[in-house]
Amino acid sequence: MHKGLLTLTLITTLIAAMTGCSTTTVPKDSGDITSRENRAFLAPSEKTEEAFRVLLTSDNYMVSQLKHTTTMNRTLDPGGDKYMIDEVKKLDKIDEVREGVFSVWLFPDSGRIMKIRTQKPTYLLEVDKLISEDIQRWNFDFPAKTIEPTKIDIKYRVVLRKKLSDAEIIKEVQDTMREQH
């Protein structure tokens, strides 16, 4: 029974991987379009509601602070940024660009993160989980020694790029299934 369930799960996963990956079509010049959109995403705007914007790809981690520039700063963490880049590499199985907004509340006495809530999910469970993990490692500096603001929004743009062939993705899924059982 257990072996039959494992086989059924494997077959279902393979079919989903084959159909999901083969139906994704990206125009040839999409790299240029995506680059342009990424630059526009990070650019300051009068209409922005978020304090920070984060562009996360398998090659890059960029943070742009758009609000509260005089009262707070994100503490730099190059090691953590590199770790997030490596985590996105694991998700590079489809060509997809997703954006999400997360609200962050800070403790008014220490400025440490109190809670994180998704305001606009990316609708990719793995990506939403990764973003939450990323925000949890953030620290802030308050130059005036006053914790202000205590609630901020952070908008993420996660760019996934399919870098493996369908056959390589299927093999990777099979290997993962073997390791789990």
Buried (B, 14 or more C-beta within 10 A) or exposed (E): EEEEEBEEEBEEBBEEBBEEBEEEEBEEEBEEEBEEBBEEBBEEEEEBEBBBBBBBBBEEBBBBBBBBEEBBBBEEBEEBBEBBBEBBBEBBBBBBBBBBBBBBBBEEEEBEBEEBEEEEBBEBEBBBEBBBBBBEBBEBEBEEEEBEBEEBBBBBBBBBBBEEEBEEBBEBBBEEBEEEE
